[in-house]
Amino acid sequence: QVQLVESGGGLVQPGGSLKLSCAASGTLFSIAEMGWSRQAPGKERESVARTSSGGSINYADSVKGRFTISRDNAKNTVYLQMNSLKPEDTAVYYCNAKIPFSTREYWGQGTQGTVTS
């Protein structure tokens, strides 16, 4: 079992930055593929960034060059640094963990990020 708790959301002006954190409980963090997804009002949830246990990283085209995902296995924590934020980045951001070679997948409760002037 993996429990995920996000933090770091908030209100920021366009061009500003936010850093999200996701703390994971349990012993599977080091082998899990970790990611961030977001869901804006009236839209489907979309994957934003993912990082494997081996260090490979993927980003959605819409955030490349602006967002950075990182993980600290010693702290069981994954981060999402969001820079040059735009109003269209406004969404609830969810942390996600997938366990390789299994169907196990876990989600956090979400944290709101709002970009507005």
SELO-105444 format. One record per atom (N, C-alpha, C): residue number from 1; residue in three letters; atom name; x, y, z. Coordinates in steps of 0.1 Angstrom, whole numbers, plus 2048, in hexadecimal, padded with zeros to 3 digits. Layout:
N
{node NUM ala CA {X Y Z}}
...
END
This chain:
117
{node 1 gln N {809 7F4 800}}
{node 1 gln CA {800 800 800}}
{node 1 gln C {809 80C 800}}
{node 2 val N {805 816 7F8}}
{node 2 val CA {80C 823 7F8}}
{node 2 val C {802 82E 7FA}}
{node 3 gln N {805 837 803}}
{node 3 gln CA {7FD 843 805}}
{node 3 gln C {805 84F 801}}
{node 4 leu N {7FE 858 7FA}}
{node 4 leu CA {805 864 7F4}}
{node 4 leu C {7FE 870 7F9}}
{node 5 val N {806 87A 7FE}}
{node 5 val CA {801 887 803}}
{node 5 val C {808 892 7FC}}
{node 6 glu N {800 89A 7F4}}
{node 6 glu CA {806 8A5 7ED}}
{node 6 glu C {805 8B2 7F5}}
{node 7 ser N {80E 8BB 7F2}}
{node 7 ser CA {80E 8C8 7F8}}
{node 7 ser C {815 8D2 7EF}}
{node 8 gly N {813 8DF 7F2}}
{node 8 gly CA {81A 8E9 7EA}}
{node 8 gly C {812 8F1 7E0}}
{node 9 gly N {805 8ED 7DE}}
{node 9 gly CA {7FD 8F4 7D5}}
{node 9 gly C {7FA 902 7DB}}
{node 10 gly N {7F4 90B 7D2}}
{node 10 gly CA {7F1 918 7D7}}
{node 10 gly C {7ED 921 7CB}}
{node 11 leu N {7ED 92E 7CE}}
{node 11 leu CA {7E9 938 7C4}}
{node 11 leu C {7F6 940 7C0}}
{node 12 val N {7F7 941 7B3}}
{node 12 val CA {803 948 7AE}}
{node 12 val C {7FF 950 7A2}}
{node 13 gln N {807 95B 79F}}
{node 13 gln CA {804 963 793}}
{node 13 gln C {80B 95C 787}}
{node 14 pro N {806 95F 77B}}
{node 14 pro CA {80D 95A 76F}}
{node 14 pro C {81C 95E 76F}}
{node 15 gly N {824 954 76B}}
{node 15 gly CA {832 956 76B}}
{node 15 gly C {838 951 778}}
{node 16 gly N {830 94F 782}}
{node 16 gly CA {836 94B 78F}}
{node 16 gly C {839 93C 790}}
{node 17 ser N {83C 937 79C}}
{node 17 ser CA {840 929 79E}}
{node 17 ser C {839 923 7AA}}
{node 18 leu N {838 916 7A9}}
{node 18 leu CA {833 90E 7B4}}
{node 18 leu C {83B 902 7B5}}
{node 19 lys N {83D 8FC 7C1}}
{node 19 lys CA {844 8EF 7C2}}
{node 19 lys C {83B 8E6 7CA}}
{node 20 leu N {837 8DB 7C4}}
{node 20 leu CA {82E 8D1 7CA}}
{node 20 leu C {837 8C6 7CF}}
{node 21 ser N {832 8C1 7DB}}
{node 21 ser CA {839 8B5 7E1}}
{node 21 ser C {82F 8AA 7E3}}
{node 22 cys N {834 89E 7E2}}
{node 22 cys CA {82B 892 7E4}}
{node 22 cys C {833 889 7ED}}
{node 23 ala N {82E 887 7F9}}
{node 23 ala CA {835 87E 802}}
{node 23 ala C {82E 871 802}}
{node 24 ala N {835 866 801}}
{node 24 ala CA {830 858 800}}
{node 24 ala C {833 850 80C}}
{node 25 ser N {829 849 811}}
{node 25 ser CA {82C 83F 81B}}
{node 25 ser C {82E 832 815}}
{node 26 gly N {833 828 81E}}
{node 26 gly CA {835 81B 819}}
{node 26 gly C {843 818 814}}
{node 27 thr N {845 80C 80F}}
{node 27 thr CA {853 808 80C}}
{node 27 thr C {855 807 7FD}}
{node 28 leu N {84B 80A 7F5}}
{node 28 leu CA {84C 808 7E7}}
{node 28 leu C {851 814 7DF}}
{node 29 phe N {853 81F 7E6}}
{node 29 phe CA {856 82C 7DE}}
{node 29 phe C {861 82A 7D5}}
{node 30 ser N {86C 824 7DA}}
{node 30 ser CA {878 823 7D2}}
{node 30 ser C {877 81C 7C5}}
{node 31 ile N {86D 813 7C4}}
{node 31 ile CA {86B 80C 7B7}}
{node 31 ile C {860 811 7AF}}
{node 32 ala N {858 81A 7B4}}
{node 32 ala CA {84C 81F 7AE}}
{node 32 ala C {84F 829 7A3}}
{node 33 glu N {847 829 798}}
{node 33 glu CA {847 834 78F}}
{node 33 glu C {83F 83F 795}}
{node 34 met N {844 84B 796}}
{node 34 met CA {83D 856 79D}}
{node 34 met C {839 860 792}}
{node 35 gly N {82E 866 794}}
{node 35 gly CA {82A 870 78A}}
{node 35 gly C {820 87B 790}}
{node 36 trp N {81F 885 788}}
{node 36 trp CA {815 890 78B}}
{node 36 trp C {80B 891 780}}
{node 37 ser N {7FF 891 783}}
{node 37 ser CA {7F4 894 779}}
{node 37 ser C {7EC 8A0 77E}}
{node 38 arg N {7E4 8A6 775}}
{node 38 arg CA {7DC 8B1 779}}
{node 38 arg C {7CE 8B0 773}}
{node 39 gln N {7C5 8B6 779}}
{node 39 gln CA {7B7 8B7 773}}
{node 39 gln C {7B2 8C5 775}}
{node 40 ala N {7AF 8CB 76A}}
{node 40 ala CA {7A9 8D9 76A}}
{node 40 ala C {79A 8D7 76A}}
{node 41 pro N {793 8E1 76E}}
{node 41 pro CA {784 8E0 76E}}
{node 41 pro C {77F 8DE 760}}
{node 42 gly N {776 8D4 75F}}
{node 42 gly CA {770 8D0 753}}
{node 42 gly C {779 8C8 749}}
{node 43 lys N {784 8C5 74E}}
{node 43 lys CA {78E 8BD 745}}
{node 43 lys C {791 8B0 74B}}
{node 44 glu N {797 8A7 743}}
{node 44 glu CA {79B 89A 747}}
{node 44 glu C {7A9 89C 74E}}
{node 45 arg N {7AC 892 757}}
{node 45 arg CA {7B9 892 75E}}
{node 45 arg C {7C3 88F 754}}
{node 46 glu N {7CE 896 754}}
{node 46 glu CA {7D9 894 74B}}
{node 46 glu C {7E6 892 752}}
{node 47 ser N {7EF 889 74D}}
{node 47 ser CA {7FC 887 753}}
{node 47 ser C {805 893 750}}
{node 48 val N {80C 898 759}}
{node 48 val CA {815 8A4 758}}
{node 48 val C {824 8A0 757}}
{node 49 ala N {828 897 760}}
{node 49 ala CA {836 893 761}}
{node 49 ala C {837 886 768}}
{node 50 arg N {840 87E 764}}
{node 50 arg CA {842 871 76B}}
{node 50 arg C {851 86E 76C}}
{node 51 thr N {855 866 776}}
{node 51 thr CA {863 862 778}}
{node 51 thr C {863 854 77D}}
{node 52 ser N {86B 84C 776}}
{node 52 ser CA {86C 83E 77A}}
{node 52 ser C {876 83C 786}}
{node 53 ser N {876 830 78B}}
{node 53 ser CA {880 82D 796}}
{node 53 ser C {88E 82E 790}}
{node 54 gly N {890 82C 783}}
{node 54 gly CA {89D 82C 77D}}
{node 54 gly C {8A1 83A 779}}
{node 55 gly N {898 844 77B}}
{node 55 gly CA {89C 852 778}}
{node 55 gly C {897 857 76A}}
{node 56 ser N {891 84F 762}}
{node 56 ser CA {88B 854 756}}
{node 56 ser C {880 85E 759}}
{node 57 ile N {87F 868 751}}
{node 57 ile CA {875 873 753}}
{node 57 ile C {86D 876 746}}
{node 58 asn N {861 878 748}}
{node 58 asn CA {858 87D 73C}}
{node 58 asn C {850 888 740}}
{node 59 tyr N {84E 891 737}}
{node 59 tyr CA {845 89D 73A}}
{node 59 tyr C {83B 89E 72F}}
{node 60 ala N {82F 8A4 732}}
{node 60 ala CA {825 8A8 728}}
{node 60 ala C {82B 8B3 720}}
{node 61 asp N {828 8B4 713}}
{node 61 asp CA {82D 8BF 70B}}
{node 61 asp C {82A 8CC 711}}
{node 62 ser N {81E 8CD 717}}
{node 62 ser CA {819 8DA 71C}}
{node 62 ser C {822 8E0 727}}
{node 63 val N {82A 8D8 72E}}
{node 63 val CA {832 8DC 739}}
{node 63 val C {841 8DB 737}}
{node 64 lys N {845 8D6 72C}}
{node 64 lys CA {853 8D4 729}}
{node 64 lys C {85B 8E1 72A}}
{node 65 gly N {866 8E1 731}}
{node 65 gly CA {86E 8EE 732}}
{node 65 gly C {869 8F7 73E}}
{node 66 arg N {85D 8F4 744}}
{node 66 arg CA {858 8FC 74F}}
{node 66 arg C {857 8F4 75C}}
{node 67 phe N {854 8E7 75B}}
{node 67 phe CA {852 8DF 767}}
{node 67 phe C {85E 8D5 768}}
{node 68 thr N {861 8D2 774}}
{node 68 thr CA {86C 8C8 777}}
{node 68 thr C {867 8BE 782}}
{node 69 ile N {867 8B2 77F}}
{node 69 ile CA {864 8A7 789}}
{node 69 ile C {871 8A2 78E}}
{node 70 ser N {871 89F 79B}}
{node 70 ser CA {87D 899 7A2}}
{node 70 ser C {878 890 7AD}}
{node 71 arg N {881 887 7B1}}
{node 71 arg CA {87D 87E 7BC}}
{node 71 arg C {889 87D 7C6}}
{node 72 asp N {885 87B 7D3}}
{node 72 asp CA {88F 879 7DD}}
{node 72 asp C {88B 86C 7E4}}
{node 73 asn N {892 861 7E0}}
{node 73 asn CA {88E 854 7E5}}
{node 73 asn C {891 853 7F4}}
{node 74 ala N {89B 85A 7F9}}
{node 74 ala CA {89E 85A 807}}
{node 74 ala C {892 860 810}}
{node 75 lys N {88B 869 809}}
{node 75 lys CA {880 870 810}}
{node 75 lys C {872 86B 80C}}
{node 76 asn N {872 861 803}}
{node 76 asn CA {866 85C 7FD}}
{node 76 asn C {85D 868 7F8}}
{node 77 thr N {863 871 7F1}}
{node 77 thr CA {85C 87D 7EC}}
{node 77 thr C {85F 87F 7DD}}
{node 78 val N {855 884 7D6}}
{node 78 val CA {856 888 7C9}}
{node 78 val C {852 897 7C8}}
{node 79 tyr N {858 89E 7C0}}
{node 79 tyr CA {856 8AD 7BF}}
{node 79 tyr C {852 8B0 7B0}}
{node 80 leu N {84B 8BB 7AF}}
{node 80 leu CA {848 8C1 7A2}}
{node 80 leu C {84B 8D0 7A3}}
{node 81 gln N {856 8D5 79E}}
{node 81 gln CA {859 8E3 79D}}
{node 81 gln C {852 8E9 791}}
{node 82 met N {84A 8F3 793}}
{node 82 met CA {842 8F9 788}}
{node 82 met C {846 907 786}}
{node 83 asn N {84C 90A 77B}}
{node 83 asn CA {850 918 778}}
{node 83 asn C {849 91E 76C}}
{node 84 ser N {84A 92B 76B}}
{node 84 ser CA {843 932 760}}
{node 84 ser C {835 92E 75E}}
{node 85 leu N {82E 92E 769}}
{node 85 leu CA {820 929 769}}
{node 85 leu C {817 931 761}}
{node 86 lys N {80D 92B 75B}}
{node 86 lys CA {803 931 753}}
{node 86 lys C {7F5 92F 759}}
{node 87 pro N {7EC 937 756}}
{node 87 pro CA {7DE 934 75A}}
{node 87 pro C {7D9 927 757}}
{node 88 glu N {7DD 921 74B}}
{node 88 glu CA {7D8 914 747}}
{node 88 glu C {7DE 909 74F}}
{node 89 asp N {7E8 90C 758}}
{node 89 asp CA {7ED 902 761}}
{node 89 asp C {7E5 900 76D}}
{node 90 thr N {7DB 909 76F}}
{node 90 thr CA {7D2 907 77A}}
{node 90 thr C {7CA 8FA 77A}}
{node 91 ala N {7CC 8F3 785}}
{node 91 ala CA {7C6 8E5 786}}
{node 91 ala C {7C8 8E0 794}}
{node 92 val N {7C2 8D5 797}}
{node 92 val CA {7C5 8CC 7A2}}
{node 92 val C {7D0 8C3 79E}}
{node 93 tyr N {7DB 8C3 7A5}}
{node 93 tyr CA {7E7 8BB 7A2}}
{node 93 tyr C {7E7 8AE 7AB}}
{node 94 tyr N {7E8 8A3 7A5}}
{node 94 tyr CA {7E8 896 7AC}}
{node 94 tyr C {7F5 88F 7AA}}
{node 95 cys N {7FA 889 7B5}}
{node 95 cys CA {805 881 7B5}}
{node 95 cys C {801 872 7B3}}
{node 96 asn N {809 86B 7AC}}
{node 96 asn CA {805 85D 7A8}}
{node 96 asn C {811 854 7A9}}
{node 97 ala N {80E 848 7AE}}
{node 97 ala CA {819 83E 7AE}}
{node 97 ala C {814 831 7A8}}
{node 98 lys N {81D 82C 79F}}
{node 98 lys CA {81A 81F 798}}
{node 98 lys C {825 815 79C}}
{node 99 ile N {820 809 7A0}}
{node 99 ile CA {82A 7FF 7A3}}
{node 99 ile C {82D 7F6 797}}
{node 100 pro N {839 7F5 793}}
{node 100 pro CA {83D 7EE 787}}
{node 100 pro C {839 7DF 787}}
{node 101 phe N {835 7DA 77C}}
{node 101 phe CA {831 7CC 77A}}
{node 101 phe C {826 7C8 783}}
{node 102 ser N {81D 7D1 785}}
{node 102 ser CA {811 7CF 78D}}
{node 102 ser C {806 7D9 788}}
{node 103 thr N {7FA 7D6 78D}}
{node 103 thr CA {7EF 7E0 78A}}
{node 103 thr C {7ED 7EA 795}}
{node 104 arg N {7F6 7EA 79F}}
{node 104 arg CA {7F4 7F3 7AA}}
{node 104 arg C {7F8 801 7A7}}
{node 105 glu N {7EE 80A 7AA}}
{node 105 glu CA {7F0 818 7A7}}
{node 105 glu C {7E9 820 7B2}}
{node 106 tyr N {7F0 82B 7B6}}
{node 106 tyr CA {7EB 832 7C1}}
{node 106 tyr C {7EA 841 7BE}}
{node 107 trp N {7E1 848 7C4}}
{node 107 trp CA {7DF 857 7C1}}
{node 107 trp C {7DE 85E 7CF}}
{node 108 gly N {7E3 86A 7CE}}
{node 108 gly CA {7E2 873 7DA}}
{node 108 gly C {7D4 87A 7D9}}
{node 109 gln N {7D2 883 7E2}}
{node 109 gln CA {7C5 88A 7E3}}
{node 109 gln C {7C4 896 7DA}}
{node 110 gly N {7D0 89B 7D6}}
{node 110 gly CA {7D0 8A6 7CD}}
{node 110 gly C {7D3 8B3 7D4}}
{node 111 thr N {7DA 8BD 7CD}}
{node 111 thr CA {7DC 8CA 7D3}}
{node 111 thr C {7D9 8D4 7C8}}
{node 112 gln N {7D2 8DF 7CC}}
{node 112 gln CA {7CE 8E9 7C2}}
{node 112 gln C {7D9 8F2 7BE}}
{node 113 gly N {7DB 8F4 7B2}}
{node 113 gly CA {7E5 8FF 7AD}}
{node 113 gly C {7DD 908 7A4}}
{node 114 thr N {7DD 915 7A8}}
{node 114 thr CA {7D5 91F 7A0}}
{node 114 thr C {7DF 92A 79C}}
{node 115 val N {7DE 92D 78F}}
{node 115 val CA {7E6 938 789}}
{node 115 val C {7DD 942 783}}
{node 116 thr N {7DE 94E 78A}}
{node 116 thr CA {7D5 959 786}}
{node 116 thr C {7DB 966 78A}}
{node 117 ser N {7D7 970 782}}
{node 117 ser CA {7DC 97E 785}}
{node 117 ser C {7D2 985 78D}}
END
